[in-house]
């Protein structure tokens, strides 16, 4: 509803990048540049200084950004107030999720949510936990769902539920009949890891540091970018690994993998993370309310599982 030129300028100023703004707005970079130049012509002054492939706001640009912030805040407040009066819940939300959550948790949740709120359009971006938090920090996404602790105290973090991690080995492996293992036993074998920045990798590293044998190192055989790739490598006998129980249900049913509980147990939170916003779209509030209920149901259903 607001002036398109101002929306584009505000996004470029927030990200300090024409390229990132183009990606966020689903526009080409020349189109973004054109809109900003139109606004500069309107005010008859430069809004950005461009030097050495970097941009910064001029004094005029800072003033326009300050007012644009207030304008869009008022727009959000107005839309929220009118939608609450009319009972209309619609809009577009962009969610970011780590790979494990995007593949094994969100499909059912978002499918059920879409049935209840067909007027809300949801876009999903998949990255590792570190990447999702970065997208929240830069306002590229409205809501992140991650599988590792969030260090930025300026973000709102809300735990959804606990996720249990277990060791996995192929059938016939020397550890396959044990049922429960200490991590020190896994250190004797080649280890298949997720990539740096993955929530699973971070949680395993933290867990190892807390154990008495924290000085021992993983014998990393491979670093892979998804749970599916890790499972395939373990099935092929290339090493052992640790993954969320939620990711291996099919393989357990097909007897292509064996799960081993860790002693002491290892779990982690699945968490929602978003900016501290004074005004939020009703669609965002409804998604959070729905997701909280979904997490409570999932936690209750898993309460009887072995920890």
Secondary structure, DSSP 8 states (H G I E B T S, - for coil): ---HHHHHHHHHHHHT-HHHHHHHHT--HHHHHHHHHHHHHHHTS-SEEEETTEEEE-HHHHHHHHHHHHHHHHHHHHHHHHHHHHT---EEEEEEE-HHHHHHTHHHHHHHHHHH-TTEEEEEEE--HHHHHHHHHTTS-SEEEESS----TTEEEEEEEEEEEEEEE-TT-TTTT-SEE-HHHHTTSEEEEE-TT-HHHHHHHHHHHHSTTTT---EEEEEESSHHHHHHHHHTTS-BEEEEGGG-HHHHHHTS-EEEEESS-EEEEEEEEEE--SS--HHHHHHHHHHHHHHHHHHHHTTTS--
